[in-house]
Structures are given as C-alpha cells and as structure tokens.
Amino acid sequence: MRPDLAEGAKVQVPFWLAQGFVRRNAAEIEVPTMYGQAAQEDLQRDPAVCRLGDKSRYYFEVGVRLASLLKDQGLVDDLMNGLLMRWQEVVTLLGNIGVSRNQHSALNPGSSIFPSTLTVAEEAMFFGGREAEEHFKQWIDRFAAYKMKASQIAEPPAPAAKKLKTQ
C-alpha cells in the first residue's frame, strides 16, 4: 500500500483527472508552460508560425477548458484571439474559390510553414475548404458552358501561304 501524497506535492496527471480534482477542490492546477505567458506572447506576435499542433493536437480546446478551471479570462482572450488570427490565415491560404494561387512561396515562408502547424480543428477547416472547392469545381464542370469548343459545321481556315518577296 502506498502512502498518500504529502501536502503541497506536485504531480503530473491527465487533464481529465486534474479537472475532476480541481472541481472538488482536492487539488490546484498550474498553468502548463505551453499556455504560459511567453507562449501566449508568441501566439499573439506571429500566430502563423507557432507550432501549436506539435504542442497539442487540441491546443485551443484544452486551453479554453484549462482557463475556465483557473478562471483566467486573460488566457481565454489570448487563445480566442490567436485562434481567430490563425483561422484568418487558413482562409487566406484557401483563397477565393476557383482562383489559382501559389500555396508556397520563398518570399513568404510563413505561409509555407503554416499548414504543418495546424491543430485538429484547423486541419478540418483547411481540408474541408479544399474539399468544398473541389466539389464546387466538379459541379461547375457539369455545365461546361464556359468552355469554347471548335464548331463541327465550319472548318478552321487554312493557313495562308507565305508569299515570297521578290526584288
């Protein structure tokens, strides 16, 4: 049999377990470094290059729940603002439907890095947008009215013979 933890001892437990302890006032929770002040400053400074997907695939979802437990409205605001800026970047990457675009550019390395930093929710939006564009293109292609085809009735004009210049 193991003795109880000493008062003030620090342990790492899964979030779901810590959440239950905090709600019953059996434990206090500390802000993990990935949600600390320095991490939030990085997120606000340049959200497109923050590798949030490497920190947690559910970075925003867990962060907002953690902020709720801690009653930290500042953290909620930082996370929501960061999420908004990153979703704006996703929309920019998707661009206008049907308009060709260059996804990766040496002139803008942030947009080249950004797709590899996405969380689960952001990936769903990004790939869902691409899928919607593909379905839209397939739907438009069914009408094919915008494509000009050669007429079967008239033959194309024969190329004119080149005249030789004589002096």
ZANU-141692 format. One record per residue (C-alpha): z, x, y; residue in three letters; residue number from 1. Coordinates in steps of 0.2 Angstrom, whole numbers, plus 5000, padded with zeros to 4 digits. Each point is the difference from the previous one (the first is absolute). Example, Ala and Ser with C-alpha at 12.3 -4.5 7.8 and 13.67 -1.06 7.14 Angstrom:
(r (5039, 5062, 4978), ALA, 1) (r (4997, 5006, 5017), SER, 2) 
END
This chain:
(r (5000, 5000, 5000), MET, 1) (r (4995, 5007, 5017), ARG, 2) (r (5012, 4998, 5015), PRO, 3) (r (4995, 4991, 5015), ASP, 4) (r (4992, 5009, 5015), LEU, 5) (r (5011, 5007, 5012), ALA, 6) (r (5001, 4992, 5017), GLU, 7) (r (4987, 5006, 5012), GLY, 8) (r (4989, 5007, 4986), ALA, 9) (r (4981, 5000, 5002), LYS, 10) (r (4988, 4995, 4987), VAL, 11) (r (4982, 4996, 4998), GLN, 12) (r (4996, 4983, 4993), VAL, 13) (r (4984, 4989, 4999), PRO, 14) (r (4998, 4989, 5016), PHE, 15) (r (5003, 4984, 4990), TRP, 16) (r (5017, 5006, 4994), LEU, 17) (r (5005, 5006, 5017), ALA, 18) (r (4995, 4984, 5008), GLN, 19) (r (5011, 4990, 4989), GLY, 20) (r (5015, 5012, 5004), PHE, 21) (r (4997, 4999, 5018), VAL, 22) (r (4999, 4981, 5000), ARG, 23) (r (5017, 5000, 4991), ARG, 24) (r (5007, 5013, 5012), ASN, 25) (r (5004, 5011, 4985), ALA, 26) (r (4990, 5015, 5008), ALA, 27) (r (4991, 5006, 5015), GLU, 28) (r (4983, 5005, 5001), ILE, 29) (r (4992, 5015, 5010), GLU, 30) (r (4983, 5001, 5007), VAL, 31) (r (4989, 5010, 4989), PRO, 32) (r (4991, 5015, 5008), THR, 33) (r (4983, 4991, 4998), MET, 34) (r (5007, 4987, 5012), TYR, 35) (r (5009, 5012, 5011), GLY, 36) (r (4997, 5002, 5019), GLN, 37) (r (4988, 5015, 4998), ALA, 38) (r (4990, 4990, 4987), ALA, 39) (r (4999, 4985, 5012), GLN, 40) (r (4995, 5011, 5015), GLU, 41) (r (4986, 5007, 4989), ASP, 42) (r (4994, 4983, 4995), LEU, 43) (r (5000, 4994, 5019), GLN, 44) (r (4991, 5016, 5005), ARG, 45) (r (4985, 5000, 4988), ASP, 46) (r (5001, 4987, 4987), PRO, 47) (r (4983, 5003, 4993), ALA, 48) (r (5006, 5017, 4993), VAL, 49) (r (5017, 4996, 4993), CYS, 50) (r (4999, 5001, 4982), ARG, 51) (r (5010, 4984, 4997), LEU, 52) (r (4993, 4997, 4983), GLY, 53) (r (5007, 5016, 4993), ASP, 54) (r (5017, 4996, 5007), LYS, 55) (r (5000, 4982, 4992), SER, 56) (r (4986, 4989, 4994), ARG, 57) (r (5010, 4986, 5008), TYR, 58) (r (5006, 5009, 5016), TYR, 59) (r (5000, 4986, 5012), PHE, 60) (r (5007, 4986, 4988), GLU, 61) (r (5015, 5011, 4995), VAL, 62) (r (5002, 5006, 5017), GLY, 63) (r (5002, 4983, 5008), VAL, 64) (r (5012, 4994, 4986), ARG, 65) (r (5010, 5016, 5003), LEU, 66) (r (5001, 4997, 5019), ALA, 67) (r (5005, 4982, 4996), SER, 68) (r (5015, 5007, 4990), LEU, 69) (r (5005, 5012, 5013), LEU, 70) (r (4997, 4987, 5014), LYS, 71) (r (4989, 5013, 5009), ASP, 72) (r (4988, 4991, 5011), GLN, 73) (r (4993, 5016, 5007), GLY, 74) (r (4994, 5006, 4982), LEU, 75) (r (4992, 4983, 4998), VAL, 76) (r (4991, 5001, 5016), ASP, 77) (r (4994, 5018, 4996), ASP, 78) (r (4994, 4995, 4983), LEU, 79) (r (4991, 4984, 5007), MET, 80) (r (4992, 5010, 5014), ASN, 81) (r (4994, 5014, 4988), GLY, 82) (r (4993, 4987, 4988), LEU, 83) (r (4991, 4991, 5014), LEU, 84) (r (4992, 5017, 5006), MET, 85) (r (4995, 5004, 4982), ARG, 86) (r (4992, 4983, 4997), TRP, 87) (r (4990, 5003, 5016), GLN, 88) (r (4994, 5016, 4992), GLU, 89) (r (4995, 4991, 4984), VAL, 90) (r (4990, 4987, 5010), VAL, 91) (r (4992, 5014, 5010), THR, 92) (r (4995, 5009, 4984), LEU, 93) (r (4993, 4984, 4993), LEU, 94) (r (4990, 4997, 5016), GLY, 95) (r (4989, 4986, 5003), ASN, 96) (r (4993, 4991, 4985), ILE, 97) (r (4982, 5005, 4996), GLY, 98) (r (5000, 5015, 5013), VAL, 99) (r (4998, 5017, 4992), SER, 100) (r (5013, 5012, 5004), ARG, 101) (r (5005, 5018, 4995), ASN, 102) (r (5017, 4999, 4991), GLN, 103) (r (5004, 5019, 5001), HIS, 104) (r (4996, 5011, 5015), SER, 105) (r (5005, 5018, 5003), ALA, 106) (r (5002, 4995, 5018), LEU, 107) (r (5013, 4988, 4996), ASN, 108) (r (5011, 5007, 4985), PRO, 109) (r (5013, 4986, 5002), GLY, 110) (r (4988, 4987, 4994), SER, 111) (r (4995, 5011, 4985), SER, 112) (r (5019, 5002, 4995), ILE, 113) (r (5005, 4983, 5004), PHE, 114) (r (4994, 4991, 4984), PRO, 115) (r (5010, 5012, 4989), SER, 116) (r (5016, 4995, 5009), THR, 117) (r (5000, 4982, 4997), LEU, 118) (r (5014, 4989, 4993), THR, 119) (r (4997, 4986, 4987), VAL, 120) (r (4998, 4987, 5013), ALA, 121) (r (4989, 5010, 5011), GLU, 122) (r (4989, 5005, 4985), GLU, 123) (r (4998, 4981, 4996), ALA, 124) (r (4994, 4996, 5017), MET, 125) (r (4988, 5015, 5001), PHE, 126) (r (4992, 4997, 4983), PHE, 127) (r (5001, 4981, 5002), GLY, 128) (r (4990, 5002, 5017), GLY, 129) (r (4987, 5011, 4991), ARG, 130) (r (4999, 4987, 4986), GLU, 131) (r (4998, 4986, 5013), ALA, 132) (r (4986, 5010, 5008), GLU, 133) (r (4991, 5002, 4984), GLU, 134) (r (5001, 4982, 4996), HIS, 135) (r (4994, 4996, 5017), PHE, 136) (r (4985, 5011, 4998), LYS, 137) (r (4996, 4992, 4983), GLN, 138) (r (5001, 4983, 5008), TRP, 139) (r (4988, 5005, 5014), ILE, 140) (r (4988, 5008, 4988), ASP, 141) (r (4997, 4983, 4991), ARG, 142) (r (4991, 4994, 5016), PHE, 143) (r (4989, 5015, 5002), ALA, 144) (r (4993, 4993, 5016), ALA, 145) (r (5003, 5015, 5010), TYR, 146) (r (4989, 5011, 4989), LYS, 147) (r (4982, 5001, 5005), MET, 148) (r (4988, 5001, 4985), LYS, 149) (r (4981, 5004, 5000), ALA, 150) (r (4989, 4984, 4999), SER, 151) (r (4991, 4996, 4984), GLN, 152) (r (4986, 4992, 5010), ILE, 153) (r (4994, 5014, 5012), ALA, 154) (r (4997, 5017, 4994), GLU, 155) (r (5007, 5014, 5011), PRO, 156) (r (4987, 5008, 5011), PRO, 157) (r (4991, 5015, 4993), ALA, 158) (r (5004, 5016, 5009), PRO, 159) (r (4986, 5004, 5013), ALA, 160) (r (4990, 5015, 4996), ALA, 161) (r (5003, 5015, 5011), LYS, 162) (r (4985, 5004, 5011), LYS, 163) (r (4995, 5018, 5001), LEU, 164) (r (4998, 5006, 5018), LYS, 165) (r (4983, 5008, 5003), THR, 166) (r (4996, 5011, 5015), GLN, 167) 
END
